[in-house]
Amino acid sequence: MRKIIHIDMDAFYASVEQRDFPEMRGKPVVVGGPPNSRGVVCAASYEARKYGVRSAISCYQAFKLCPSAIFTPPRFEIYKSVSRDIRNIFLEFTDLVEPLSLDEAYLDVTENKKGIAHASVIAKEIRAKIYNTMKLTCSAGVATNKFLAKMASEKNKPNGLYVVLPGDEENFLDAIPLSHFYGIGKKTFERLQSLGLQTGKDLRTFTESQLIAEFGKMGTNFYQMARGIDDREVVPFRDPKSVGVETTFERDSDDFTFLLITLEKLSKELSERLAKKNKKGKTVTLKIKYEDFTQKQRSQSFHRNLYLAEDLFQQSSNLFANVWKENWDPVKKVRLLGVSLTNFEKLVQVPDQPSLFE
């Protein structure tokens, strides 16, 4: 039987800022752009979350919700450095560490370096060491698979630990709202609600064939979710399937020249990222978000590999010109532009394993 731990740092970016700057402790902190900007909130402390501030909303919205919040720019190099220290703690117990983001990871401790029988004991030791050495808190979930461990880590946040014992999987999931299930988004939850399904227990009343009829292949996933079934392995290193860059404008723009110049800058930045990751790809994707928050994506694939800035700009600008023609009357102002590359060439040389959790 597998023993899986999911570690989730509590409000990671904001907690690092509060740790490093005592004047922020106990106060609502928003990591992102200035309060009067269109920048996006990267993280919010728990004090700010009480006002409804959350990641991914605009900093302007965050300021309206919590005018007393302290707004501070992100320090990604610091966060990466802290993440490397956290990863080193994980590696004291197991080499099977699968990163999800800078502040989140799965650990398979079935066979661990210290010969500790109980995963809950390992989780307690990890949490204690992170706090003692870095003065940061985290939440942990312990279970027999990744899905349950992830769900368990949300149970007692912040700074909590929850263990789902073997045989107790369905009881654990019964009362949890489906809106809190990892892997069920807002629109999917609305569809489930329309079928009269609100909780894990409700979801288990549907047969697999019924769920497949409603949701296609995802129906099998929902059937397994309701029963706490997850056979995925903890994978120590996962090669990225895409590399992309994007920018949100301070002011919405319908200036075609300005938008092309922005695409050129994004193409250069994307080329630099590809070089660092030793990647070449054949599919360019353009992302446009408009002033009304509607979004369009256009992709084009090529027979040759792309990675040079001029090639990326040429192809992304062609895609942009085509979209512009589609929407010329009237032209909606653009809020965000992004460019990404996928369909990577398989390289003979194995890239160096990145730092936690890039």
MOCOR-V906663 format. One record per pair of residues at least 24 apart in sequence whose ideal C-beta (glycine too) atoms are under 10 Angstrom apart, sorted by sequence separation. I is the first residue (numbers start at 1). J is the second residue. D is the distance in Angstrom with one decimal. If there is no record, write none. Layout:
i=<I	I>
j=<J	J>
d=<D	D>
This chain:
i=<29	30	31	32	35	36	45	79	118	119	145	148	175	176	178	191	202	203	204	245	246	280	281	282	298	315	316	28	30	32	33	34	35	44	45	119	143	144	148	151	155	174	175	176	177	178	197	200	201	244	245	280	281	298	316	17	32	33	34	35	37	76	93	123	143	147	154	173	174	175	200	244	245	279	280	281	297	313	315	14	16	18	30	32	33	35	36	173	174	176	188	199	200	243	245	280	284	296	312	13	14	15	17	18	31	35	41	94	131	154	172	173	174	200	243	245	279	280	284	298	312	13	14	18	30	33	34	35	43	93	123	143	151	153	171	174	197	244	259	278	284	286	287	312	12	13	14	15	32	41	42	92	93	119	123	151	170	171	173	174	188	192	243	277	284	285	286	296	12	13	14	15	35	42	43	150	151	169	170	173	243	281	284	285	286	288	296	11	13	14	30	35	39	42	90	93	127	150	151	274	275	283	284	286	287	288	11	14	30	92	93	103	107	109	127	149	150	243	274	275	286	11	14	28	35	37	39	42	92	104	110	127	147	148	170	184	188	243	273	274	275	284	285	286	307	10	11	14	30	35	36	39	103	106	107	126	147	183	271	274	284	288	306	10	11	30	35	43	89	90	93	146	147	243	254	270	271	286	288	296	305	11	28	29	34	42	89	92	124	184	240	242	252	254	270	271	272	286	290	306	307	11	28	33	34	89	108	123	183	184	239	243	252	253	271	274	294	305	307	14	28	30	31	32	33	34	90	106	123	183	240	242	252	267	270	271	288	305	306	28	29	30	31	32	33	86	89	90	106	123	239	241	249	251	252	268	269	271	292	295	305	14	27	28	29	30	31	32	33	89	108	120	181	184	242	244	246	248	267	268	271	290	291	292	294	295	297	299	301	302	304	13	27	28	29	30	31	32	107	120	183	245	246	249	267	268	270	271	290	291	293	301	27	28	29	31	86	106	120	182	242	244	246	266	267	269	270	290	291	292	293	295	297	299	11	31	86	89	106	119	178	181	265	267	268	288	290	291	299	85	88	89	118	120	181	264	267	268	289	290	291	24	100	104	264	266	267	270	288	289	290	23	86	106	178	266	267	288	289	24	31	82	85	86	98	178	264	265	267	288	289	21	85	104	151	263	264	267	287	288	289	86	100	263	264	266	267	287	288	21	85	286	287	18	82	86	173	174	264	286	287	17	173	260	263	264	285	286	287	18	82	173	263	285	286	17	20	173	284	285	14	17	170	172	260	263	284	285	17	169	170	171	260	263	283	284	285	14	16	17	20	169	170	259	262	283	284	285	13	16	43	169	281	282	283	284	14	43	168	169	260	281	282	283	13	17	169	259	260	280	281	282	283	13	16	17	20	279	281	282	13	16	19	279	280	281	282	164	243	256	260	280	281	13	16	256	259	279	280	13	16	278	279	12	15	16	245	273	274	277	278	280	256	270	271	273	279	13	270	278	9	12	254	269	270	271	274	12	266	270	278	256	262	265	266	267	278	279	9	254	266	278	9	12	147	151	259	263	265	266	267	277	278	256	259	262	263	276	277	254	255	258	263	9	147	148	151	254	260	262	277	147	254	255	256	259	276	7	145	254	255	148	150	252	253	254	147	148	149	252	253	277	7	147	148	251	252	253	7	145	147	252	144	145	146	147	249	251	252	253	5	143	144	145	146	147	149	249	144	145	146	249	16	143	145	146	248	249	5	15	145	146	248	249	5	12	13	145	146	247	248	7	12	13	246	247	248	3	12	246	247	4	5	6	8	9	11	12	245	246	247	7	8	9	10	245	246	4	6	9	244	245	246	8	9	244	245	7	8	9	243	244	245	7	8	243	244	6	7	242	243	244	6	7	242	243	5	6	7	242	5	6	241	242	243	4	5	240	241	242	4	5	241	3	4	5	240	3	4	239	2	3	4	2	3	5	239	2	3	239	1	2	3	49	46	239	240	46	239	3	45	46	237	3	5	237	240	3	4	5	19	20	237	3	7	19	237	2	3	5	6	18	19	236	237	5	16	18	240	3	7	15	16	3	7	15	16	5	9	15	5	15	7	15	12	110	9	11	12	108	109	10	11	12	106	108	9	10	106	107	108	9	10	106	108	9	10	105	106	107	8	9	106	7	8	105	7	8	6	7	8	6	7	98	5	6	98	5	6	98	99	4	5	6	96	97	98	99	4	5	96	97	98	99	100	3	4	96	97	98	99	3	4	6	94	96	97	98	2	3	4	5	6	8	95	2	3	4	6	7	8	94	1	2	4	6	15	1	2	4	5	6	4	6	8	91	3	4	6	7	8	11	2	5	6	10	11	4	5	6	10	8	9	10	8	10	8	5	6	5	4	3	2	1	6	58	40	39	38	37	38	39	38	37	38	36	38	33	34	33	4	2	4	6	2	4	5	4	2	2	105	105	102	103	104	102	103	99	101	102	99	101	102	99	100	101	99	97	98	99	97	91	90	89	87	88	87	84	86	87	84	85	86	83	84	83	84	80	81	82	83	84	80	81	83	80	58	80	79	80	40	38	38	9>
j=<53	54	55	56	59	60	69	103	142	143	169	172	199	200	202	215	226	227	228	269	270	304	305	306	322	339	340	53	55	57	58	59	60	69	70	144	168	169	173	176	180	199	200	201	202	203	222	225	226	269	270	305	306	323	341	43	58	59	60	61	63	102	119	149	169	173	180	199	200	201	226	270	271	305	306	307	323	339	341	41	43	45	57	59	60	62	63	200	201	203	215	226	227	270	272	307	311	323	339	41	42	43	45	46	59	63	69	122	159	182	200	201	202	228	271	273	307	308	312	326	340	42	43	47	59	62	63	64	72	122	152	172	180	182	200	203	226	273	288	307	313	315	316	341	42	43	44	45	62	71	72	122	123	149	153	181	200	201	203	204	218	222	273	307	314	315	316	326	43	44	45	46	66	73	74	181	182	200	201	204	274	312	315	316	317	319	327	43	45	46	62	67	71	74	122	125	159	182	183	306	307	315	316	318	319	320	44	47	63	125	126	136	140	142	160	182	183	276	307	308	319	45	48	62	69	71	73	76	126	138	144	161	181	182	204	218	222	277	307	308	309	318	319	320	341	45	46	49	65	70	71	74	138	141	142	161	182	218	306	309	319	323	341	46	47	66	71	79	125	126	129	182	183	279	290	306	307	322	324	332	341	48	65	66	71	79	126	129	161	221	277	279	289	291	307	308	309	323	327	343	344	49	66	71	72	127	146	161	221	222	277	281	290	291	309	312	332	343	345	53	67	69	70	71	72	73	129	145	162	222	279	281	291	306	309	310	327	344	345	68	69	70	71	72	73	126	129	130	146	163	279	281	289	291	292	308	309	311	332	335	345	55	68	69	70	71	72	73	74	130	149	161	222	225	283	285	287	289	308	309	312	331	332	333	335	336	338	340	342	343	345	55	69	70	71	72	73	74	149	162	225	287	288	291	309	310	312	313	332	333	335	343	70	71	72	74	129	149	163	225	285	287	289	309	310	312	313	333	334	335	336	338	340	342	55	75	130	133	150	163	222	225	309	311	312	332	334	335	343	130	133	134	163	165	226	309	312	313	334	335	336	70	146	150	310	312	313	316	334	335	336	70	133	153	225	313	314	335	336	72	79	130	133	134	146	226	312	313	315	336	337	70	134	153	200	312	313	316	336	337	338	136	150	313	314	316	317	337	338	72	136	337	338	70	134	138	225	226	316	338	339	70	226	313	316	317	338	339	340	72	136	227	317	339	340	72	75	228	339	340	70	73	226	228	316	319	340	341	74	226	227	228	317	320	340	341	342	72	74	75	78	227	228	317	320	341	342	343	72	75	102	228	340	341	342	343	74	103	228	229	320	341	342	343	74	78	230	320	321	341	342	343	344	75	78	79	82	341	343	344	76	79	82	342	343	344	345	228	307	320	324	344	345	78	81	321	324	344	345	79	82	344	345	79	82	83	312	340	341	344	345	347	324	338	339	341	347	82	339	347	79	82	324	339	340	341	344	83	337	341	349	328	334	337	338	339	350	351	82	327	339	351	83	86	221	225	333	337	339	340	341	351	352	331	334	337	338	351	352	330	331	334	339	86	224	225	228	331	337	339	354	225	332	333	334	337	354	86	224	333	334	228	230	332	333	334	228	229	230	333	334	358	89	229	230	333	334	335	90	228	230	335	228	229	230	231	333	335	336	337	90	228	229	230	231	232	234	334	230	231	232	335	103	230	232	233	335	336	93	103	233	234	336	337	94	101	102	234	235	336	337	97	102	103	336	337	338	94	103	337	338	96	97	98	100	101	103	104	337	338	339	100	101	102	103	338	339	98	100	103	338	339	340	103	104	339	340	103	104	105	339	340	341	104	105	340	341	104	105	340	341	342	105	106	341	342	105	106	107	342	106	107	342	343	344	106	107	342	343	344	107	108	344	107	108	109	344	108	109	344	108	109	110	109	110	112	346	110	111	347	110	111	112	158	157	350	351	158	351	116	158	159	350	117	119	351	354	118	119	120	134	135	352	119	123	135	353	119	120	122	123	135	136	353	354	123	134	136	358	122	126	134	135	123	127	135	136	126	130	136	127	137	130	138	136	234	134	136	137	233	234	136	137	138	232	234	136	137	233	234	235	137	138	234	236	138	139	234	235	236	138	139	236	138	139	236	139	140	139	140	141	140	141	232	140	141	233	141	142	234	235	141	142	143	233	234	235	236	142	143	234	235	236	237	238	142	143	235	236	237	238	143	144	146	234	236	237	238	143	144	145	146	147	149	236	144	145	146	148	149	150	236	144	145	147	149	158	145	146	148	149	150	149	151	153	236	149	150	152	153	154	157	149	152	153	157	158	152	153	154	158	157	158	159	158	160	160	161	162	163	164	166	166	166	182	248	248	248	248	248	249	250	250	250	251	250	252	248	250	250	230	230	232	234	231	233	234	234	233	234	356	357	355	356	357	356	357	354	356	357	355	357	358	356	357	358	357	356	357	358	357	356	356	356	355	356	356	354	356	357	355	356	357	355	356	356	357	354	355	356	357	358	355	356	358	356	335	357	357	358	336	335	336	357>
d=<9.5	10.0	8.7	9.8	5.7	6.4	8.5	8.0	8.6	8.4	8.7	7.2	6.1	5.1	7.4	7.6	8.5	9.2	10.0	4.8	9.7	9.1	6.4	6.8	6.8	8.9	9.4	7.1	9.5	9.2	8.4	6.4	7.1	8.0	8.8	9.2	9.4	7.6	8.1	7.0	9.8	6.5	7.2	8.9	9.7	6.2	9.1	7.7	8.1	9.9	4.9	3.8	6.2	5.9	9.6	8.5	8.6	4.5	9.1	10.0	9.0	8.2	9.8	9.5	7.7	9.5	7.0	8.2	5.3	7.1	5.6	6.9	9.6	9.1	6.7	7.3	9.4	8.5	9.6	9.8	9.0	6.3	9.7	4.8	8.9	7.2	6.9	3.5	4.0	9.9	7.8	9.4	9.0	6.8	9.2	4.5	8.6	5.9	6.5	9.9	8.7	8.4	8.0	9.9	9.7	3.7	9.8	8.3	8.4	8.0	8.2	7.6	9.0	8.7	9.9	6.7	6.9	9.4	6.5	9.5	9.8	5.6	4.7	9.0	6.8	9.5	8.8	9.0	9.9	5.5	9.9	8.3	7.9	9.7	9.6	9.7	9.3	8.3	9.0	9.5	9.9	8.6	9.7	7.1	9.7	3.7	6.0	7.0	7.2	9.1	9.8	9.8	9.6	9.0	9.4	7.3	7.6	9.3	8.4	7.9	7.8	7.9	5.4	10.0	9.3	9.9	5.2	8.4	6.5	8.9	3.9	8.8	9.4	9.1	7.8	9.8	6.0	9.7	8.0	8.0	5.7	9.7	4.5	8.5	8.8	9.2	8.3	6.0	9.1	8.1	5.1	7.9	9.2	5.0	9.9	7.7	8.0	4.9	9.9	8.6	7.1	9.7	5.7	9.0	9.9	7.4	6.8	8.7	8.1	8.9	6.8	9.6	9.3	8.9	9.2	10.0	9.0	9.2	4.8	9.6	4.2	5.2	7.4	9.3	7.4	8.8	9.0	8.9	8.5	9.3	9.5	6.8	8.8	9.6	7.0	9.6	8.6	6.1	10.0	9.0	9.8	9.1	8.2	5.8	7.6	9.3	5.7	9.2	9.6	9.5	9.3	9.8	8.2	9.7	9.8	10.0	6.5	9.0	9.1	9.4	7.0	6.2	6.5	7.4	9.2	7.5	4.8	9.3	9.1	6.9	9.8	9.2	7.7	5.8	9.8	9.7	6.2	9.1	9.2	10.0	9.4	8.6	9.5	9.9	6.0	9.4	6.0	8.1	6.6	9.4	7.0	9.4	9.7	8.8	8.9	6.1	8.0	7.2	8.3	9.6	9.9	7.6	5.2	7.4	9.8	9.8	9.0	5.7	6.9	7.8	9.2	7.7	7.9	9.2	3.9	8.4	7.7	8.9	9.1	10.0	9.7	4.8	9.6	6.7	10.0	8.4	9.9	9.7	9.5	8.7	7.8	8.1	4.3	10.0	7.5	8.6	9.1	8.3	9.8	6.3	6.7	7.0	8.1	8.1	7.2	8.9	5.3	9.6	5.4	8.0	9.1	9.7	9.8	9.8	9.6	9.9	8.5	8.5	6.7	9.3	5.0	9.7	7.8	4.2	5.0	5.0	5.8	7.5	9.2	6.1	9.9	7.1	8.7	7.8	8.8	7.4	6.3	7.9	8.9	4.4	5.9	9.6	5.9	9.0	9.6	8.2	8.8	8.9	8.8	8.9	9.8	8.9	7.8	6.8	8.1	7.3	7.5	6.9	8.8	9.5	6.8	10.0	9.9	9.8	4.9	9.1	5.7	8.9	4.4	4.3	7.3	6.2	5.8	9.7	6.5	5.2	9.5	6.7	5.0	8.4	7.8	7.8	8.7	9.5	7.7	9.7	9.2	6.7	7.4	8.7	9.4	9.8	9.3	8.0	9.4	8.6	6.2	7.5	7.8	7.8	8.9	6.0	9.5	8.3	8.3	9.3	6.1	5.5	9.3	8.6	9.8	8.8	9.0	9.6	8.8	7.9	4.0	7.8	7.3	6.1	10.0	5.5	9.8	8.7	9.0	8.3	3.8	8.7	6.0	4.9	8.5	8.0	9.3	9.9	8.8	8.3	8.5	8.6	3.8	7.4	9.3	9.6	7.3	7.4	8.1	9.0	9.3	9.1	8.8	7.2	8.0	8.7	6.3	8.6	9.3	8.9	5.0	6.1	7.2	6.2	8.1	8.2	8.7	6.2	9.9	7.5	8.3	7.0	7.9	7.8	9.7	7.8	3.7	9.3	6.4	8.2	7.7	9.2	8.9	7.4	7.3	8.4	6.6	8.6	5.4	7.7	8.1	6.1	7.1	9.8	7.4	8.0	5.5	7.2	8.4	5.5	8.5	5.8	6.9	4.8	9.5	9.6	7.8	7.2	9.6	9.3	7.6	7.5	8.8	9.8	6.3	9.6	5.9	6.1	8.7	6.0	6.7	8.5	9.7	7.7	7.6	7.0	6.4	9.3	9.7	6.9	8.4	9.8	9.1	7.7	10.0	3.2	8.9	8.3	4.6	9.3	10.0	8.7	8.9	8.2	7.2	4.1	8.0	3.9	6.1	8.9	9.8	6.9	8.6	8.2	5.6	4.3	9.0	8.2	6.3	9.6	9.9	7.2	5.1	8.0	8.7	6.1	9.2	9.8	9.7	4.6	7.5	7.5	9.7	8.8	9.7	6.7	6.9	9.1	9.7	8.7	8.3	5.4	4.6	5.9	6.0	9.8	7.7	6.9	9.6	9.9	10.0	10.0	6.5	9.2	9.9	8.2	6.6	9.4	10.0	9.1	8.0	9.7	5.5	6.4	9.7	8.1	9.6	8.7	7.4	9.2	9.2	8.5	6.5	6.5	7.1	9.8	8.9	9.6	7.1	6.1	9.6	8.5	8.7	9.9	4.8	5.1	8.6	9.4	9.6	9.2	9.9	6.3	10.0	9.7	10.0	6.7	8.9	8.4	6.0	5.6	9.6	9.6	9.9	8.9	9.9	9.3	6.7	7.3	8.2	9.8	8.5	4.9	9.9	9.8	8.4	6.7	7.3	9.1	9.7	6.6	9.8	8.0	9.9	4.6	9.0	5.2	9.1	8.5	5.9	6.9	6.9	9.3	9.0	3.6	5.6	9.3	9.4	7.9	6.9	8.5	6.4	8.5	7.4	7.2	3.9	5.2	8.1	7.5	5.5	9.8	8.9	9.1	9.4	9.3	9.0	7.8	10.0	3.9	9.3	7.9	9.6	7.1	8.6	7.3	5.3	6.2	9.5	8.9	7.3	8.5	6.4	7.0	8.8	9.1	9.8	6.9	4.7	8.0	8.8	8.7	8.1	9.7	10.0	6.8	8.6	9.3	6.6	7.8	6.0	6.1	9.3	9.7	3.6	6.5	7.4	9.3	9.8	9.7	8.7	9.4	8.8	8.4	9.3	3.0	9.8	9.6	9.4	8.2	8.6	6.6	7.5	9.7	8.6	3.9	6.0	6.1	8.1	6.8	7.1	6.4	7.5	8.7	5.1	9.3	9.8	2.9	9.8	7.0	8.5	6.5	7.1	7.5	5.5	5.1	5.6	8.6	7.6	8.0	6.8	8.1	8.8	5.5	6.8	4.4	7.2	7.8	6.3	8.9	8.4	6.2	4.4	9.4	8.9	8.3	7.1	8.1	7.5	9.0	5.8	5.9	8.3	7.2	7.5	7.9	6.6	5.0	8.0	9.0	4.7	9.9	9.6	5.0	8.9	9.4	7.7	9.9	8.1	9.8	8.9	9.2	9.9	6.0	7.8	9.5	10.0	9.8	9.4	9.2	5.7	9.3	9.1	8.0	7.3	8.7	7.7	9.5	10.0	3.9	7.7	5.2	5.3	9.2	9.1	6.5	9.2	9.6	6.3	7.9	7.9	5.1	8.7	9.4	8.8	8.1	6.6	9.6	9.6	9.8	8.0	8.9	6.9	7.5	8.0	5.4	10.0	7.1	8.3	9.2	7.6	9.2	9.7	9.6	10.0	7.6	9.4	7.5	9.0	8.5	9.1	3.9	6.5	4.8	9.6	6.9	9.5	7.8	5.9	4.9	9.0	4.7	6.1	9.1	8.6	10.0	6.2	8.1	9.8	5.5	5.1	10.0	7.7	7.5	8.7	5.4	7.9	6.8	8.4	9.3	5.9	4.5	8.5	7.1	8.0	4.7	9.5	8.5	5.5	8.0	8.4	7.5	5.0	8.7	7.3	8.5	4.8	9.5	6.2	8.4	9.4	7.3	5.8	8.3	5.8	8.2	7.8	8.4	6.6	7.1	8.6	5.8	9.2	7.1	8.8	7.2	5.8	9.9	9.3	10.0	6.5	5.4	9.9	5.7	8.7	9.2	8.2	9.3	5.8	6.5	9.2	3.8	8.8	9.9	9.2	7.7	6.1	4.8	4.5	8.5	4.8	9.9	9.3	9.1	7.0	7.2	7.6	9.3	9.7	9.3	4.5	6.6	7.0	9.6	8.5	9.0	3.9	7.2	9.4	6.0	9.1	9.0	9.9	9.6	10.0	9.8	9.8	9.9	10.0	6.2	9.6	8.0	6.2	6.6	5.5	9.1	6.6	8.2	5.4	6.3	7.5	9.5	8.5	8.8	9.8	8.9	9.0	9.8	9.7	9.9	9.6	9.8	9.4	6.6	8.8	8.5	7.2	6.0	9.5	9.4	6.7	7.5	7.2	8.3	9.7	5.0	9.3	5.4	7.6	5.8	6.5	9.2	3.2	7.8	9.0	7.5	9.0	9.3	7.8	9.9	7.2	8.2	3.3	9.9	6.1	7.4	4.8	8.5	8.6	6.6	5.5	4.2	9.5	9.5	8.5	9.1	5.7	9.8	5.9	9.9	8.2	7.9	9.8	8.9	9.9	7.1	9.4	7.5	9.1	9.9>
